[in-house]
Amino acid sequence: MFEKNLTKKMQDVVLDGQIAAKEVCRKINKPYSTLLRELNPFDTHAKLGAETMFDIIRVTRNVAVLEFMARELGYSLKPTGEEQKNKKSKSDGAAIMM
């Protein structure tokens, strides 16, 4: 169940984010149809790789998936450096706190 929830959250980041999905694809150098298939939680033949997931988070600057993962494992994320001062932007540097 965790895997499907995680994939669904990644799908939401891409499809419902502030950056258009096709722009995310262009920035991470992945074909649109391929990424949509990898983000489909019901497609058992395509999987989203960790590198692609990281690239999506980096491009969208949306750490909701990282927060979800940390919470599921009993941790929380804490912004570091400038991100802590500027809370209105999404963090690309965060510490995991237990």
C-alpha positions as CSV (number, residue, x, y, z in Angstrom):
1,M,0.0,0.0,0.0
2,F,2.9,2.4,0.8
3,E,4.2,2.0,-2.7
4,K,0.9,2.9,-4.4
5,N,0.5,5.9,-2.0
6,L,4.0,7.1,-2.8
7,T,3.4,6.8,-6.6
8,K,0.1,8.6,-6.3
9,K,1.7,11.4,-4.4
10,M,4.4,11.7,-7.1
11,Q,1.7,11.7,-9.8
12,D,-0.1,14.5,-8.0
13,V,3.2,16.5,-7.7
14,V,3.6,16.3,-11.5
15,L,0.0,16.6,-12.7
16,D,-1.3,19.1,-10.1
17,G,1.8,21.1,-9.5
18,Q,2.6,24.7,-10.4
19,I,4.8,23.6,-13.3
20,A,3.1,22.0,-16.2
21,A,3.8,18.2,-16.5
22,K,5.2,18.6,-20.0
23,E,7.6,21.3,-18.7
24,V,8.7,18.9,-15.9
25,C,9.3,16.2,-18.5
26,R,11.4,18.6,-20.6
27,K,13.5,19.6,-17.6
28,I,14.2,16.1,-16.5
29,N,14.7,14.9,-20.1
30,K,12.0,12.2,-20.0
31,P,9.3,11.6,-22.6
32,Y,5.9,12.7,-21.4
33,S,4.2,9.4,-22.1
34,T,6.9,7.5,-20.4
35,L,6.7,9.6,-17.2
36,L,2.9,9.4,-17.1
37,R,3.2,5.7,-17.3
38,E,5.8,5.5,-14.5
39,L,3.6,7.7,-12.4
40,N,0.5,5.6,-12.9
41,P,0.0,3.7,-9.5
42,F,-2.1,1.1,-11.4
43,D,0.5,0.2,-14.1
44,T,2.3,-2.8,-12.7
45,H,4.8,-2.9,-15.6
46,A,6.3,0.6,-15.3
47,K,8.1,1.8,-12.2
48,L,9.3,5.3,-11.2
49,G,13.1,5.2,-10.5
50,A,14.7,6.9,-7.6
51,E,16.8,9.1,-9.8
52,T,13.7,10.3,-11.7
53,M,11.9,10.9,-8.4
54,F,14.8,13.0,-7.2
55,D,14.8,15.0,-10.5
56,I,11.1,15.7,-10.2
57,I,11.5,16.9,-6.6
58,R,14.4,19.1,-7.6
59,V,12.6,20.6,-10.6
60,T,9.3,21.2,-8.9
61,R,10.8,22.1,-5.5
62,N,7.9,20.2,-3.9
63,V,9.0,18.2,-0.9
64,A,5.5,16.7,-0.1
65,V,6.7,13.3,-1.1
66,L,9.8,13.5,1.1
67,E,7.6,14.6,4.0
68,F,5.3,11.7,3.3
69,M,8.2,9.2,3.3
70,A,9.7,10.6,6.4
71,R,6.4,10.6,8.3
72,E,5.8,6.9,7.2
73,L,9.2,6.0,8.7
74,G,8.7,8.0,11.9
75,Y,10.8,11.0,10.9
76,S,10.1,14.6,10.0
77,L,11.8,17.0,7.6
78,K,13.3,20.2,8.8
79,P,14.5,22.9,6.3
80,T,18.2,23.9,6.6
81,G,20.0,27.1,5.7
82,E,18.3,29.7,3.7
83,E,15.2,27.6,3.2
84,Q,14.4,27.9,6.9
85,K,14.5,31.7,6.6
86,N,12.3,31.7,3.5
87,K,9.5,29.3,4.3
88,K,7.2,30.3,1.4
89,S,9.5,28.4,-1.1
90,K,9.7,24.7,-1.2
91,S,13.0,23.2,0.3
92,D,15.7,21.4,-1.7
93,G,17.8,21.2,1.4
94,A,16.2,19.5,4.4
95,A,17.4,17.5,7.4
96,I,15.5,14.4,8.5
97,M,14.7,14.6,12.2
98,M,13.7,11.7,14.4
